Amino acid sequence: MTLFKLKATTTILIEEDYNKNALPLLQNLVQDDYMLNIFCLEQPVALWQGIFKEKRCQFFDEICREALDKPKEKTTIIIDSVNQMSLLLGWNNCLKIIKNFQHDSNVSKVIIILHKDCILLNSKLQIHLNHIAHAIVTFDGKKNDKLYIQIKKAGKLLRSEEIMSYDSRTCYFKLSPIVKLSKKDEVEKVTPGSLTTFKIETDQISQLEKNKLQLPYMSKINEGQGRVFYEPDAVDDWDDEDPDDDLDI
């Protein structure tokens, strides 16, 4: 699901380090039927040609007029890397080029590769890119297969942690979300005994002793001879003729 949402975004920033392999993810973000324009400012053109040999591609190893012209068909643009582009053109010109791509109707997607190990922490370059990108993919510093993904959608920021798996033989790629189990607070069971300062409950031993206790009338009840005897008191007003004579009926 996360990979599907990533493919639906138009500007993706991939923050990687020198020892991370972002190519499997990159290959799965490119649309099959669209033209692919790659700015090969860091890695050589031959490397990219081998990766996307089955796709229709244009490779640019410099910032020329042809590379910045409006595409004539639906195109995906890859910038490798924005670090080099900002060094060649300056950050202001680099930002203008990226925004022009974003507003071009024939540019379906812009994928920007940023090497975090080549910039200062919270640099101006990274802050501006985080602002204009619709999705940010960050590689974990320790685990090469762990990704942090942020997707901006409908004014909301969706965050997830994913495990990237890739089989080079079958070219099978998958992102698996890391589900964090939330520890539920244990609710203490309230008993009557916990609400008082004295003991009102019986333990098991006390209950057994209570069950053994035999009261005098219990034997008669068990034999079926239990009866109720009533003896009138001296103050009782007993009238056999009309017990309800005192009532005005």
C-alpha positions in Angstrom: 0.0 0.0 0.0 2.8 2.4 0.8 4.5 1.7 -2.5 1.3 2.4 -4.3 0.9 5.8 -2.5 4.6 6.6 -3.3 3.9 6.0 -7.0 0.9 8.3 -6.9 3.0 11.3 -5.7 4.5 13.7 -8.1 7.7 14.9 -6.3 9.7 12.3 -4.3 12.8 13.1 -2.3 15.1 10.1 -1.6 17.5 10.9 1.2 20.3 8.3 1.1 23.9 7.8 2.2 26.9 6.5 0.4 26.4 2.9 1.6 22.7 2.7 0.8 21.3 1.1 -2.3 18.3 3.1 -3.5 18.2 1.6 -7.0 15.6 -1.1 -6.3 13.2 1.5 -4.9 14.0 3.9 -7.8 13.2 1.3 -10.4 9.8 0.6 -8.9 8.9 4.3 -8.8 9.3 4.9 -12.5 6.2 4.5 -14.7 6.7 1.8 -17.4 5.1 3.7 -20.4 6.5 7.2 -19.8 9.7 8.7 -21.1 12.6 8.9 -18.6 14.9 11.8 -18.4 17.9 11.3 -16.1 20.3 14.0 -15.0 23.5 12.0 -14.6 25.5 14.6 -12.6 27.1 12.2 -10.2 27.0 8.6 -11.4 28.2 8.0 -15.0 25.8 7.7 -17.9 26.9 4.1 -18.5 25.6 3.1 -15.1 22.1 4.5 -15.7 22.0 3.0 -19.2 22.6 -0.5 -17.7 19.9 0.0 -15.0 17.2 1.3 -17.4 18.2 -0.5 -20.6 14.7 -1.6 -21.3 13.1 1.8 -21.0 13.0 4.8 -23.3 15.5 7.2 -21.7 17.4 10.4 -22.3 20.6 11.0 -20.3 22.1 14.4 -19.5 25.5 14.6 -18.0 25.3 18.4 -17.9 22.7 21.1 -17.4 22.0 22.1 -21.0 19.2 23.9 -22.8 17.9 20.6 -24.2 17.7 19.1 -20.7 15.6 22.0 -19.5 13.2 22.2 -22.5 9.6 21.3 -22.0 9.1 17.6 -22.6 6.9 16.6 -25.6 5.3 13.7 -23.9 4.7 12.3 -20.4 8.0 12.1 -18.7 9.6 11.1 -15.4 12.6 13.1 -14.3 15.4 11.7 -12.1 18.0 14.1 -10.6 21.2 12.4 -9.5 22.1 14.1 -7.5 20.6 17.4 -6.3 23.9 18.0 -4.3 25.8 18.2 -7.6 23.1 20.3 -9.3 23.2 22.9 -6.5 27.0 23.0 -6.7 26.9 23.6 -10.5 24.1 26.1 -10.6 23.7 27.4 -7.1 20.7 26.6 -4.9 18.4 29.3 -6.2 18.7 28.2 -9.8 18.5 24.6 -8.8 15.2 25.3 -6.9 13.8 27.2 -9.9 14.5 24.2 -12.2 12.8 21.8 -9.9 9.7 24.1 -9.5 9.5 24.4 -13.3 9.4 20.7 -13.6 6.7 20.5 -11.0 4.5 22.9 -12.9 5.1 21.3 -16.3 2.0 19.3 -17.4 4.1 16.8 -19.3 6.2 16.0 -16.2 4.4 13.2 -14.4 7.0 12.7 -11.6 10.2 14.3 -10.3 12.5 12.0 -8.3 15.3 13.8 -6.4 18.3 12.0 -4.9 19.9 13.8 -2.0 23.1 12.5 -0.3 22.6 13.4 3.4 26.2 12.5 4.2 27.4 15.3 2.0 25.5 18.1 3.7 25.3 19.6 7.1 22.6 18.6 9.5 19.3 20.5 8.8 21.0 22.4 6.0 19.1 25.0 4.0 19.2 22.7 1.0 17.5 19.8 2.9 14.9 22.1 4.5 13.8 23.6 1.1 13.6 20.1 -0.5 11.5 18.8 2.4 9.2 21.7 1.9 8.6 21.2 -1.9 8.6 17.4 -1.9 5.3 15.5 -1.7 7.0 12.4 -0.4 10.2 11.9 1.5 12.0 8.6 1.8 14.8 8.4 4.3 17.2 5.4 4.8 17.9 4.3 8.4 21.4 5.1 9.6 22.1 1.6 10.8 19.8 -0.8 8.9 20.2 -0.7 5.1 16.7 -2.2 4.5 14.8 0.1 6.9 13.1 3.2 5.5 11.2 6.1 7.0 8.5 7.4 4.6 6.5 10.6 4.8 3.7 11.4 2.4 1.9 14.6 2.2 -1.7 14.1 1.2 -4.8 16.4 1.5 -3.1 18.6 4.1 -2.0 15.6 6.2 1.4 14.0 6.8 1.4 10.2 6.7 4.4 8.6 8.4 5.4 5.0 8.3 8.4 2.8 8.8 9.0 0.1 6.2 11.3 -2.8 5.6 12.6 -3.0 2.0 13.1 -6.5 0.5 14.5 -7.1 -3.0 15.4 -10.3 -4.9 17.8 -9.4 -7.7 17.1 -12.7 -9.5 13.4 -12.3 -9.9 13.5 -8.4 -9.5 10.8 -8.8 -6.8 10.5 -5.7 -4.7 8.4 -5.2 -1.6 7.8 -2.7 1.2 6.6 -4.2 4.5 5.3 -1.8 7.2 6.7 -2.1 10.7 3.8 -2.5 13.1 4.4 -1.0 16.5 2.6 -2.8 19.3 1.2 -0.3 21.8 1.4 -1.5 25.4 -2.0 -1.2 26.9 -2.2 0.0 30.4 -3.4 -2.7 32.8 -6.6 -1.7 34.5 -6.6 -2.6 38.2 -9.6 -4.6 39.2 -11.6 -2.8 41.9 -12.9 -5.0 44.7 -15.0 -4.1 47.7 -12.0 -5.0 49.9 -9.9 -2.4 48.2 -12.3 0.4 49.1 -12.2 -0.1 52.9 -9.6 0.0 55.6 -10.9 -3.1 57.2 -11.4 -6.6 56.0 -14.9 -7.4 54.6 -14.1 -10.3 52.3 -13.5 -13.9 53.2 -10.6 -15.9 52.1 -10.8 -19.6 51.1 -10.1 -20.9 54.6 -12.7 -18.7 56.2 -15.3 -19.7 53.6 -14.7 -23.4 54.4 -15.1 -22.8 58.1 -18.3 -20.9 57.4 -19.7 -23.7 55.3 -19.1 -26.2 58.2 -21.0 -24.2 60.7 -24.4 -25.8 61.5 -27.1 -23.6 63.1 -29.9 -25.3 65.3 -32.7 -24.7 62.8 -30.8 -26.1 59.8 -31.4 -29.8 60.8 -35.2 -29.2 60.9 -35.2 -27.5 57.5 -33.2 -30.3 56.0 -35.7 -32.9 57.4 -38.7 -31.0 56.0 -40.1 -30.2 59.4 -39.5 -26.4 59.4 -42.5 -24.4 60.6 -43.2 -20.8 61.6 -44.8 -20.2 65.0 -46.4 -16.9 65.9 -47.2 -15.8 69.4 -49.3 -12.6 69.7 -47.7 -9.9 71.9 -49.5 -8.2 74.6 -49.8 -5.0 72.7 -51.2 -6.6 69.6 -54.9 -5.6 68.9 -56.2 -8.9 67.6 -59.9 -9.1 66.5 -61.1 -12.5 65.1 -64.3 -11.0 63.8 -63.1 -8.2 61.6 -59.3 -7.7 61.5 -59.8 -4.6 59.3 -62.3 -2.9 61.5 -59.9 0.0 62.1 -59.8 0.7 58.4 -62.5 3.1 57.0 -63.7 0.9 54.1 
